[in-house]
Every structure is written in C-alpha cells, then in structure tokens.
Amino acid sequence: MSTPQTERIQSLCIELKLRRVCQIFETEAEMAIQKNLTYLDYLDHLLEQEVEDKQNRNVVLKTRLARFPYQKSLADFDFSFQPSIDQRKIRDLASMRFLEEAENVIFLGPPGVGKTHLAVALGLEAIKKGFTVTFITLQDLLSALNKAFQENRLEEKLRFYLRPKLLILDEIGYLPLDTREANFLFQLISGRYERGSIILTSNKSYGDWGTIFGDNVIASAILDRLLHHSHTINIKGESYRLKDKRRAGTVPKSVSVSAKEVAENDSRGE
C-alpha cells in the first residue's frame, strides 16, 4: 500500500538511481520485521542486492558492446576433444592476471579447433570481472580502419580500438594484407603495447606471418611487440565442427574444408 513515506522513498531512489532498492524496499522491510532484523542488517541486504543488480546490468551492457559473434563459455568447451590444450593454462588465463599485466594471448592452430571459442570464453570472463572488451575479425578491423583513413579520421578510429582493456582480433592469416593494412595493424599493436591486452587467433604459425603481411620487416616488428609479454597456445587436431559428420561418414577424412568455409562457419558460431 502506497503512503507518502513510501512515495518519498521511491522518489529518492529514482533520484539516486537505486533501481533495485526502489523495487524491493517495501517487501524487504516486511521480511526484516518478520525475521527481527536490525536496521543495519536490513540496509546491508538492500545495498547488497542493488550492487548485484548493477553488476549484472553492467555485464549485459558490456557483453552487447563487445560484439561477440556468439556467447560460449569455458564450460562449453570440449577439452577432451583437443588434448593438446593445457586446461590448467586456460584456467589460469581465466583468472585475468594477463589483463592486469597487459599481456597478450595468441591461439594458433588449423581451422575449427576452438580458437575463437576460447577467445570468446576468455572475453566473457573478462567482462564478468569488470573489464571492457571488444571483439572483431581482422578483416572487419581493416575495413573500418580503411574507411576511417579515407574519411581522414584514422587517429580517431585507432583510439577507439586502443580504448578497451581487452581487444580480441580473430582470423589473422586467412587473407593477405597490403602494405597500408599491415601498417594499420602495426600502429594498433604498437599503441596497445604494454597498455592493453590482445587475444589473437591465427591459422598460421609465426614463421608464415611474413607472407600474411607481405613484408618480413613489418611482420617482425608486429611479432616483437605481440610476443614480448604473451602466452602462445598451440592447438593441434581436427575440426570440432566436422567430427560428427566424419564419424557418420558424410565427410570423408580425406576431404578437407577450405579455410574460407570454416571462417564463415565460425562467424555464425557453427
């Protein structure tokens, strides 16, 4: 039942942006009376729920802004299918100590072995711990930077990608870069060096990066900054997405799927 006092409390909650408290203070007051709680216990419980509600809303907002292609957690990852991965190493990365130290994480391996899944899962863990995250494929990143360059606002766009605590760059190595694109990537990685972390996925070993960037000098300069403070996770094995089809015989083991097809499936979360 509304009273002048409850209306005033609701008004104050709105002014102070205590959304959850505004919703529950009357019900919680009745429960506090029934349980014979002290004023401090009642207040403590209200504020605890307000903080929890704000944290949950913050996670939802940051997850939306991160622009993940899908949401998959570490609990969803089948480590038994990829025994080459050290689970303890992944669990340690999930503690987010690497973010606090501005270190990088590089997942290397053929298409379909779970690189993007693990990158997304660590990104979601980072958001839960209060960090900002941006996910983008390398091609989408370069398209955005090329457009910004043509519009004479490259510095502004680079600052946008320097801002998040964690930047996830997916699918490096599927397509070669021209000289300007390689320089864009060098500027971005140099700007984040020892300031913000990068999680990067690639289907190419480091020795092949010279062909990706079309310039061994730029490739070396990029690797020098990426690897100085980094963790490399090499994943070996067959495509997880094709395992059931192979077992059913619909995709013979002698038949491979192109990197482009796998990348398209990755973008759909398949």
RODO-2510 file (C-alpha; in nm, 4 decimals, decimal comma):
residues 270
     n   res          X          Y          Z
     1     m     0,0000     0,0000     0,0000
     2     s     0,1405     0,3355    -0,1055
     3     t     0,1943     0,6002     0,1596
     4     p     0,3518     0,9479     0,1496
     5     q     0,6642     0,7954     0,3054
     6     t     0,6974     0,5097     0,0541
     7     e     0,6357     0,7536    -0,2309
     8     r     0,9095     0,9797    -0,0965
     9     i     1,1498     0,6835    -0,0656
    10     q     1,0696     0,5781    -0,4224
    11     s     1,1349     0,9321    -0,5423
    12     l     1,4696     0,9417    -0,3599
    13     c     1,5674     0,6018    -0,5004
    14     i     1,4934     0,7248    -0,8514
    15     e     1,6994     1,0390    -0,7931
    16     l     1,9888     0,8296    -0,6576
    17     k     1,9441     0,5711    -0,9369
    18     l     1,8863     0,2889    -0,6885
    19     r     1,6662     0,0926    -0,9221
    20     r     1,6718    -0,2402    -0,7392
    21     v     1,6198    -0,0822    -0,3968
    22     c     1,3199     0,1044    -0,5361
    23     q     1,1674    -0,2264    -0,6464
    24     i     1,2196    -0,4272    -0,3274
    25     f     1,2497    -0,1995    -0,0220
    26     e     0,8874    -0,2479     0,0881
    27     t     0,8901    -0,6272     0,0545
    28     e     1,2292    -0,6487     0,2226
    29     a     1,1059    -0,4273     0,5072
    30     e     0,8209    -0,6683     0,5750
    31     m     1,0626    -0,9635     0,5744
    32     a     1,3008    -0,7761     0,8041
    33     i     1,0200    -0,7266     1,0551
    34     q     0,9264    -1,0962     1,0376
    35     k     1,2888    -1,2030     1,0880
    36     n     1,3522    -0,9377     1,3528
    37     l     1,6478    -0,7970     1,1609
    38     t     1,8301    -0,4861     1,2766
    39     y     1,8203    -0,1662     1,0752
    40     l     2,1790    -0,2247     0,9683
    41     d     2,1052    -0,5814     0,8547
    42     y     1,8117    -0,4546     0,6502
    43     l     2,0176    -0,1778     0,4927
    44     d     2,3083    -0,4127     0,4268
    45     h     2,0805    -0,6573     0,2452
    46     l     1,9213    -0,3834     0,0335
    47     l     2,2538    -0,2362    -0,0754
    48     e     2,3965    -0,5808    -0,1477
    49     q     2,1115    -0,6528    -0,3891
    50     e     2,1500    -0,3102    -0,5507
    51     v     2,5200    -0,3728    -0,6171
    52     e     2,4484    -0,7208    -0,7549
    53     d     2,1799    -0,5823    -0,9850
    54     k     2,4111    -0,3100    -1,1166
    55     q     2,6887    -0,5616    -1,1761
    56     n     2,4537    -0,7872    -1,3715
    57     r     2,3291    -0,4983    -1,5834
    58     n     2,6868    -0,3884    -1,6437
    59     v     2,7801    -0,7381    -1,7644
    60     v     2,4844    -0,7429    -2,0039
    61     l     2,5759    -0,3997    -2,1422
    62     k     2,9474    -0,4761    -2,1819
    63     t     2,8685    -0,8093    -2,3452
    64     r     2,6475    -0,6372    -2,6000
    65     l     2,9087    -0,3689    -2,6689
    66     a     3,1821    -0,6323    -2,7119
    67     r     3,0056    -0,7623    -3,0247
    68     f     3,0930    -1,1281    -2,9827
    69     p     2,9866    -1,3469    -3,2771
    70     y     2,8268    -1,5796    -3,0203
    71     q     2,8463    -1,6488    -2,6488
    72     k     3,0277    -1,9651    -2,5425
    73     s     3,1923    -2,0247    -2,2073
    74     l     3,4867    -2,2362    -2,0986
    75     a     3,2336    -2,4824    -1,9554
    76     d     3,1039    -2,5300    -2,3114
    77     f     3,4481    -2,6224    -2,4474
    78     d     3,5225    -2,9915    -2,5026
    79     f     3,8792    -3,0204    -2,3788
    80     s     3,8679    -3,3987    -2,4232
    81     f     3,8432    -3,3471    -2,7997
    82     q     4,1528    -3,1234    -2,8027
    83     p     4,4015    -3,2920    -2,5647
    84     s     4,6823    -3,0715    -2,6974
    85     i     4,5408    -2,7855    -2,4878
    86     d     4,6662    -2,7491    -2,1309
    87     q     4,3449    -2,6938    -1,9326
    88     r     4,5388    -2,5543    -1,6371
    89     k     4,6881    -2,2890    -1,8616
    90     i     4,3444    -2,1856    -1,9879
    91     r     4,2041    -2,1776    -1,6329
    92     d     4,4973    -1,9614    -1,5279
    93     l     4,4277    -1,7218    -1,8161
    94     a     4,0646    -1,7069    -1,6995
    95     s     4,1881    -1,5516    -1,3744
    96     m     4,2626    -1,2419    -1,5871
    97     r     4,6093    -1,1903    -1,4439
    98     f     4,7302    -1,1497    -1,8009
    99     l     4,4994    -0,8484    -1,8365
   100     e     4,6324    -0,6877    -1,5221
   101     e     4,9849    -0,7275    -1,6617
   102     a     4,8843    -0,6076    -2,0128
   103     e     4,9958    -0,9398    -2,1619
   104     n     4,8723    -1,0938    -2,4856
   105     v     4,7279    -1,4357    -2,5658
   106     i     4,7771    -1,5933    -2,9088
   107     f     4,5819    -1,9010    -3,0165
   108     l     4,7422    -2,0804    -3,3115
   109     g     4,6009    -2,3791    -3,4967
   110     p     4,4129    -2,5019    -3,8030
   111     p     4,0518    -2,4017    -3,8675
   112     g     3,7833    -2,5454    -3,6441
   113     v     3,9917    -2,6460    -3,3408
   114     g     3,8324    -2,3990    -3,0998
   115     k     4,0489    -2,0872    -3,1171
   116     t     3,7580    -1,8454    -3,1470
   117     h     3,5553    -2,0315    -2,8846
   118     l     3,8364    -1,9962    -2,6302
   119     a     3,8910    -1,6307    -2,7215
   120     v     3,5216    -1,5538    -2,6727
   121     a     3,5101    -1,7512    -2,3470
   122     l     3,8032    -1,5547    -2,2052
   123     g     3,6404    -1,2327    -2,3249
   124     l     3,3226    -1,3187    -2,1344
   125     e     3,5275    -1,3953    -1,8225
   126     a     3,6995    -1,0588    -1,8561
   127     i     3,3626    -0,8807    -1,8683
   128     k     3,2431    -1,0678    -1,5589
   129     k     3,5496    -0,9354    -1,3777
   130     g     3,4703    -0,5784    -1,4782
   131     f     3,6943    -0,5264    -1,7819
   132     t     3,5946    -0,3766    -2,1168
   133     v     3,6236    -0,5997    -2,4243
   134     t     3,5944    -0,5543    -2,7997
   135     f     3,5789    -0,8484    -3,0427
   136     i     3,6424    -0,8038    -3,4141
   137     t     3,7759    -1,0092    -3,7034
   138     l     4,0905    -0,8800    -3,8694
   139     q     3,9075    -0,8174    -4,1966
   140     d     3,6353    -0,6141    -4,0263
   141     l     3,9009    -0,4198    -3,8371
   142     l     4,0916    -0,3365    -4,1542
   143     s     3,7711    -0,2390    -4,3339
   144     a     3,6892     0,0013    -4,0519
   145     l     4,0400     0,1478    -4,0499
   146     n     4,0491     0,1810    -4,4293
   147     k     3,7181     0,3667    -4,4236
   148     a     3,8425     0,5926    -4,1430
   149     f     4,1617     0,6622    -4,3394
   150     q     3,9612     0,7679    -4,6458
   151     e     3,7487     0,9954    -4,4261
   152     n     4,0584     1,1482    -4,2635
   153     r     3,9740     1,0177    -3,9151
   154     l     4,2163     0,7280    -3,8789
   155     e     4,3555     0,8526    -3,5473
   156     e     4,0071     0,8712    -3,4006
   157     k     3,9297     0,5138    -3,5093
   158     l     4,2600     0,3826    -3,3780
   159     r     4,1843     0,5415    -3,0397
   160     f     3,8532     0,3534    -3,0387
   161     y     4,0374     0,0203    -3,0631
   162     l     4,3010     0,1292    -2,8131
   163     r     4,0343     0,2006    -2,5511
   164     p     3,9138    -0,1447    -2,4338
   165     k     4,1208    -0,3301    -2,1775
   166     l     4,0992    -0,6402    -2,3966
   167     l     4,0896    -0,6428    -2,7760
   168     i     4,0157    -0,9762    -2,9448
   169     l     4,1438    -0,9987    -3,3034
   170     d     4,0061    -1,3037    -3,4810
   171     e     4,1057    -1,4816    -3,8022
   172     i     4,4536    -1,3490    -3,8747
   173     g     4,6076    -1,5351    -4,1657
   174     y     4,3066    -1,6204    -4,3803
   175     l     4,3745    -1,3368    -4,6243
   176     p     4,6966    -1,1456    -4,7034
   177     l     4,7330    -0,7785    -4,6135
   178     d     4,8578    -0,4995    -4,8342
   179     t     5,1240    -0,2565    -4,7141
   180     r     4,8793     0,0026    -4,5833
   181     e     4,6760    -0,2564    -4,3930
   182     a     4,9904    -0,4030    -4,2406
   183     n     5,0878    -0,0563    -4,1221
   184     f     4,7422    -0,0031    -3,9713
   185     l     4,7831    -0,3228    -3,7707
   186     f     5,1330    -0,2241    -3,6645
   187     q     5,0067     0,1116    -3,5353
   188     l     4,7302    -0,0570    -3,3390
   189     i     4,9525    -0,3197    -3,1803
   190     s     5,2213    -0,0612    -3,1032
   191     g     4,9596     0,1624    -2,9403
   192     r     4,8374    -0,1194    -2,7180
   193     y     5,1871    -0,2439    -2,6341
   194     e     5,2241    -0,2707    -2,2524
   195     r     4,8968    -0,0754    -2,2115
   196     g     4,6192    -0,3147    -2,3093
   197     s     4,5951    -0,6851    -2,3840
   198     i     4,5183    -0,8553    -2,7130
   199     i     4,3792    -1,2026    -2,7703
   200     l     4,4617    -1,3060    -3,1239
   201     t     4,3656    -1,6145    -3,3236
   202     s     4,5506    -1,7312    -3,6317
   203     n     4,5675    -2,0369    -3,8540
   204     k     4,9287    -1,9568    -3,9427
   205     s     5,2476    -2,0269    -3,7485
   206     y     5,4707    -1,7311    -3,6679
   207     g     5,7099    -1,8327    -3,9437
   208     d     5,4372    -1,7702    -4,2009
   209     w     5,3495    -1,4210    -4,0851
   210     g     5,5861    -1,2622    -4,3336
   211     t     5,3629    -1,3890    -4,6150
   212     i     5,0498    -1,2601    -4,4374
   213     f     5,1851    -0,9056    -4,4150
   214     g     5,3834    -0,9194    -4,7384
   215     d     5,6825    -0,7765    -4,5526
   216     n     5,9126    -0,9626    -4,3156
   217     v     6,0244    -0,6376    -4,1508
   218     i     5,6703    -0,5365    -4,0547
   219     a     5,5904    -0,8940    -3,9514
   220     s     5,8962    -0,8989    -3,7240
   221     a     5,8070    -0,5610    -3,5728
   222     i     5,4494    -0,6759    -3,5023
   223     l     5,5629    -1,0078    -3,3537
   224     d     5,8251    -0,8330    -3,1418
   225     r     5,5575    -0,6302    -2,9657
   226     l     5,2989    -0,9079    -2,9509
   227     l     5,5305    -1,1725    -2,8096
   228     h     5,7289    -0,9633    -2,5614
   229     h     5,4625    -1,0214    -2,2931
   230     s     5,2493    -1,3053    -2,4201
   231     h     5,1126    -1,6571    -2,3906
   232     t     5,1030    -1,8757    -2,7018
   233     i     4,8552    -2,1643    -2,7131
   234     n     4,9195    -2,4081    -2,9986
   235     i     4,6155    -2,6242    -3,0736
   236     k     4,6571    -2,9395    -3,2794
   237     g     4,3772    -3,1617    -3,4014
   238     e     4,0875    -3,1900    -3,6417
   239     s     3,7910    -2,9589    -3,6742
   240     y     3,5452    -2,9989    -3,3886
   241     r     3,2562    -2,8968    -3,6114
   242     l     3,3280    -3,1784    -3,8567
   243     k     3,3815    -3,4569    -3,6039
   244     d     3,0239    -3,5849    -3,6028
   245     k     2,9989    -3,5642    -3,9803
   246     r     3,3237    -3,7574    -4,0179
   247     r     3,2058    -4,0246    -3,7756
   248     a     2,8792    -4,0520    -3,9666
   249     g     3,0727    -4,0832    -4,2920
   250     t     2,9122    -3,7792    -4,4534
   251     v     3,2521    -3,6057    -4,4717
   252     p     3,5358    -3,8449    -4,5584
   253     k     3,8602    -3,7925    -4,3679
   254     s     4,0362    -3,7436    -4,6995
   255     v     3,8131    -3,4433    -4,7749
   256     s     3,9119    -3,1109    -4,6215
   257     v     3,7098    -2,7954    -4,5839
   258     s     3,8554    -2,4699    -4,7088
   259     a     3,9709    -2,2074    -4,4626
   260     k     3,7155    -1,9670    -4,6073
   261     e     3,4261    -2,2086    -4,5435
   262     v     3,5422    -2,2708    -4,1877
   263     a     3,5804    -1,8990    -4,1244
   264     e     3,2247    -1,8431    -4,2454
   265     n     3,1008    -2,1149    -4,0120
   266     d     3,2998    -1,9623    -3,7244
   267     s     3,1292    -1,6270    -3,7812
   268     r     2,7923    -1,7976    -3,7421
   269     g     2,9009    -1,9834    -3,4297
   270     e     2,8739    -2,3226    -3,6022
***
